[in-house]
């Protein structure tokens, strides 16, 4: 791979949407390039007639803002698919996030028709490594992807906060999208988003309503009243909190499962009907008991 200087107008930027923007780091890079120029070559594929940029989009945008007409460029390969594979092969977590890797792997599958085994072999990775990124791309909705890749919602919060709720609590994609829409573009910290997510998905409906209505300060004020952990509780109290969390989890899980259309066996219907009847017979008492407990804990 040889570095050379090319006309910036000769670069095709159709993979720009595959890379996550970061306004702060791009502003810092702009200041650096204005003083020292571009010290690290942009990377892509193709020859003189068809150069497709794969890596270096922040440098590209900075060059455009500074009125530069030429940039240093390294051709990873003349073939587009091989160029993507080479970028994936040489990249690390600093070069490409797992979400960016996922989109590029999806491109190799959908556009260039490579299967999981072929991609794994070419990257010298396991098939499970490829499959993890394929599944991640499949579960990422267009609206959430747009927020993340336009620097409106942190990728870290999606990967390590929201996906945890999806896996553990079976929360729907629509609810995840509503939360991301509600908190995007607010310049919230990773910690604040985590606190809001916990309130949104595990707290009372009032918290969800306030977040959807953009009353985030109201939520933060209420959260100040809640201890961050259970260290101040005795063993009996911690056990009760754990039971309440399990109850909430399974209420949500059962509510979603009742809509499943794949239940067909007579044995299932007979047992499900019996169990459901038993639960319904306790519904009034359960609701009354929980309401009284809610009022008592609220007053305390």
Legacy VTK file of the C-alpha trace (Angstrom):
# vtk DataFile Version 3.0
C-alpha trace
ASCII
DATASET POLYDATA
POINTS 300 float
0.000 0.000 0.000
1.616 3.216 -1.176
0.679 6.717 -0.077
0.217 9.384 -2.716
-1.412 12.781 -3.089
-4.778 12.855 -4.863
-7.375 15.444 -5.795
-9.989 15.632 -3.052
-12.686 15.939 -5.725
-11.797 12.450 -6.969
-12.983 10.777 -3.727
-16.369 9.072 -3.495
-17.721 9.405 0.081
-20.660 7.008 -0.039
-19.401 5.160 3.067
-19.455 8.329 5.151
-22.770 7.273 6.748
-21.072 4.088 7.971
-18.866 6.071 10.346
-19.875 7.712 13.624
-19.402 11.479 13.761
-17.811 13.155 16.766
-18.107 16.938 16.656
-15.697 17.569 19.518
-12.843 15.449 18.157
-13.474 16.810 14.654
-13.130 20.390 15.932
-9.825 19.463 17.576
-8.669 17.780 14.378
-9.598 20.862 12.341
-7.380 23.027 14.542
-4.506 20.556 14.203
-4.789 20.252 10.420
-4.950 24.030 10.032
-1.531 24.228 11.693
0.239 21.025 10.638
-1.682 19.724 7.624
-2.928 16.146 7.249
-0.243 13.889 8.700
-2.099 10.563 8.326
-3.257 9.477 4.878
-6.903 8.865 4.071
-7.656 5.259 3.077
-9.888 3.744 0.460
-10.140 1.634 -2.681
-10.001 2.006 -6.435
-7.745 3.521 -9.044
-7.574 6.948 -10.647
-11.095 6.818 -12.069
-12.922 5.433 -9.019
-11.561 6.165 -5.556
-13.949 5.177 -2.768
-13.073 6.573 0.649
-13.348 4.106 3.550
-11.385 5.711 6.370
-10.555 9.333 7.155
-13.898 11.097 6.811
-13.148 13.574 9.605
-9.906 14.470 7.836
-11.831 14.766 4.569
-14.425 17.156 6.052
-11.701 19.221 7.710
-9.840 19.482 4.393
-13.025 20.684 2.686
-13.579 23.345 5.389
-9.985 24.550 5.019
-10.277 24.780 1.245
-7.688 22.081 0.546
-7.792 20.590 -2.946
-5.385 17.684 -2.419
-4.981 15.103 0.359
-2.618 12.188 1.100
-4.292 8.905 0.168
-3.534 5.203 0.535
-5.273 2.631 -1.654
-6.064 -0.462 0.412
-7.000 -2.431 -2.719
-8.388 -1.786 -6.181
-11.359 -4.046 -5.377
-14.021 -2.451 -3.153
-14.951 -5.575 -1.170
-11.303 -6.484 -0.552
-10.664 -2.900 0.530
-13.428 -3.155 3.151
-12.011 -6.467 4.361
-8.524 -4.954 4.588
-9.865 -2.031 6.641
-11.651 -4.442 8.982
-8.537 -6.584 9.232
-6.148 -3.765 10.183
-8.605 -1.788 12.319
-8.785 -1.714 16.094
-11.266 -0.276 18.576
-9.795 3.182 18.030
-10.176 3.008 14.251
-13.591 1.318 14.068
-16.220 0.827 16.741
-18.128 -2.461 16.858
-21.171 -0.710 15.356
-19.099 0.537 12.416
-17.680 -2.945 11.951
-21.240 -4.307 11.980
-22.369 -2.018 9.155
-19.357 -2.844 6.994
-19.866 -6.580 7.520
-23.534 -6.153 6.598
-22.377 -4.429 3.391
-20.132 -7.377 2.572
-23.095 -9.705 3.027
-25.893 -7.776 1.352
-24.038 -6.057 -1.490
-21.047 -8.298 -2.173
-22.837 -11.566 -1.220
-20.126 -12.938 1.056
-21.322 -15.363 3.736
-20.276 -15.541 7.380
-17.704 -18.281 6.798
-16.041 -16.428 3.891
-15.831 -13.177 5.839
-14.434 -14.941 8.910
-11.773 -16.683 6.823
-10.696 -13.491 5.040
-10.502 -11.579 8.326
-8.798 -14.444 10.200
-11.599 -14.198 12.755
-14.054 -16.721 14.149
-17.529 -17.136 12.671
-18.985 -16.117 16.036
-17.082 -12.798 15.822
-18.773 -12.111 12.487
-22.171 -13.358 13.705
-22.129 -11.051 16.736
-21.735 -8.051 14.439
-24.355 -9.339 12.011
-26.887 -9.724 14.822
-26.005 -6.292 16.151
-26.684 -4.736 12.755
-29.997 -6.586 12.446
-31.282 -5.299 15.785
-30.200 -1.692 15.164
-33.200 0.274 13.873
-32.778 3.026 11.278
-33.881 5.771 13.672
-31.450 4.749 16.425
-28.640 4.277 13.924
-29.218 7.808 12.637
-29.043 9.275 16.141
-25.857 7.384 17.009
-24.003 8.019 13.770
-24.918 11.730 13.747
-23.395 12.195 17.224
-26.764 12.778 18.918
-26.717 9.666 21.130
-23.563 7.937 22.415
-22.785 4.529 20.976
-21.487 3.457 24.395
-24.906 4.054 25.981
-26.607 1.976 23.325
-24.149 -0.898 23.582
-23.753 -1.134 27.351
-26.970 0.349 28.753
-29.874 -0.064 26.345
-28.934 -3.485 24.943
-28.734 -4.750 28.501
-32.398 -3.852 28.991
-33.317 -5.555 25.711
-31.615 -8.812 26.683
-32.673 -8.985 30.318
-36.128 -7.467 30.363
-37.406 -8.183 26.861
-38.182 -4.529 26.200
-39.514 -3.854 22.700
-37.614 -2.023 19.955
-40.335 0.630 19.898
-39.737 1.495 23.557
-35.984 1.673 22.971
-36.551 3.990 20.003
-38.861 6.220 22.056
-36.253 6.546 24.792
-33.436 7.342 22.352
-35.642 9.936 20.639
-36.477 11.528 24.007
-32.885 11.961 25.241
-30.959 12.463 21.978
-29.228 15.768 21.315
-29.447 16.870 24.953
-25.672 16.656 25.576
-26.261 14.278 28.480
-23.418 12.363 30.087
-23.145 8.581 29.876
-24.048 8.421 33.576
-27.142 10.635 33.160
-28.397 8.517 30.264
-27.929 5.383 32.374
-29.952 6.899 35.235
-32.717 8.012 32.881
-32.815 4.595 31.195
-33.184 2.844 34.545
-36.058 5.202 35.425
-37.671 4.830 32.005
-37.636 1.044 31.767
-37.801 -0.009 35.418
-39.503 2.915 37.139
-43.178 3.896 37.316
-45.063 5.069 34.227
-44.891 8.632 35.536
-41.136 8.683 34.959
-41.535 7.404 31.406
-44.193 10.022 30.699
-42.027 12.854 32.020
-39.019 11.718 29.960
-41.147 11.440 26.802
-42.422 14.977 27.497
-38.851 16.276 27.808
-39.192 17.034 31.542
-35.778 15.609 32.334
-35.075 18.028 35.195
-38.163 16.765 37.009
-36.828 13.201 36.727
-33.356 14.169 37.940
-34.844 15.963 40.950
-36.860 12.879 41.867
-33.801 10.660 41.450
-31.910 12.766 43.984
-34.321 11.420 46.576
-33.459 7.800 45.737
-30.241 6.238 47.159
-27.908 4.913 44.456
-27.605 1.448 46.022
-28.988 -0.870 48.699
-26.110 -0.423 51.169
-28.371 1.305 53.680
-30.858 -1.590 53.700
-30.933 -4.623 55.959
-31.100 -8.185 54.614
-34.911 -8.368 54.761
-35.236 -5.056 52.891
-32.770 -6.085 50.193
-34.694 -9.337 49.710
-37.947 -7.387 49.289
-36.371 -5.040 46.746
-35.073 -8.034 44.814
-38.529 -9.669 44.845
-40.153 -6.467 43.582
-37.614 -6.262 40.749
-38.276 -9.893 39.787
-42.046 -9.301 39.909
-41.765 -6.260 37.650
-39.536 -8.143 35.218
-41.904 -11.093 34.868
-45.037 -8.942 34.629
-43.476 -7.279 31.572
-42.290 -10.606 30.177
-45.685 -12.329 30.531
-47.574 -9.360 29.082
-45.506 -9.563 25.909
-45.594 -13.349 25.736
-49.413 -13.457 25.749
-49.403 -11.996 22.220
-47.369 -14.894 20.805
-49.316 -16.633 18.017
-47.314 -19.868 18.175
-49.218 -21.448 21.068
-51.190 -24.382 19.632
-51.219 -27.455 21.893
-54.369 -28.332 23.892
-52.210 -29.207 26.920
-50.706 -25.728 26.923
-54.094 -23.991 26.681
-55.559 -26.081 29.512
-52.660 -25.372 31.896
-52.307 -21.722 30.867
-56.011 -21.140 31.439
-55.822 -22.700 34.896
-52.793 -20.643 35.923
-54.212 -17.433 34.459
-57.438 -17.934 36.373
-55.502 -18.334 39.599
-53.568 -15.123 38.954
-56.726 -13.169 38.067
-58.395 -14.308 41.288
-55.606 -12.514 43.185
-55.503 -9.451 40.914
-57.695 -7.169 43.044
-55.881 -8.064 46.258
-52.467 -7.701 44.607
-53.322 -4.291 43.168
-54.670 -3.079 46.503
-51.660 -4.410 48.424
-49.147 -2.838 46.038
-50.999 0.490 46.041
-50.956 0.613 49.840
-47.249 -0.287 49.854
-46.540 2.363 47.194
-48.327 5.044 49.239
-46.537 4.006 52.466
-43.069 4.009 50.869
-43.824 7.324 49.165
-44.777 8.970 52.455
-41.629 7.641 54.126
LINES 1 301
300 0 1 2 3 4 5 6 7 8 9 10 11 12 13 14 15 16 17 18 19 20 21 22 23 24 25 26 27 28 29 30 31 32 33 34 35 36 37 38 39 40 41 42 43 44 45 46 47 48 49 50 51 52 53 54 55 56 57 58 59 60 61 62 63 64 65 66 67 68 69 70 71 72 73 74 75 76 77 78 79 80 81 82 83 84 85 86 87 88 89 90 91 92 93 94 95 96 97 98 99 100 101 102 103 104 105 106 107 108 109 110 111 112 113 114 115 116 117 118 119 120 121 122 123 124 125 126 127 128 129 130 131 132 133 134 135 136 137 138 139 140 141 142 143 144 145 146 147 148 149 150 151 152 153 154 155 156 157 158 159 160 161 162 163 164 165 166 167 168 169 170 171 172 173 174 175 176 177 178 179 180 181 182 183 184 185 186 187 188 189 190 191 192 193 194 195 196 197 198 199 200 201 202 203 204 205 206 207 208 209 210 211 212 213 214 215 216 217 218 219 220 221 222 223 224 225 226 227 228 229 230 231 232 233 234 235 236 237 238 239 240 241 242 243 244 245 246 247 248 249 250 251 252 253 254 255 256 257 258 259 260 261 262 263 264 265 266 267 268 269 270 271 272 273 274 275 276 277 278 279 280 281 282 283 284 285 286 287 288 289 290 291 292 293 294 295 296 297 298 299
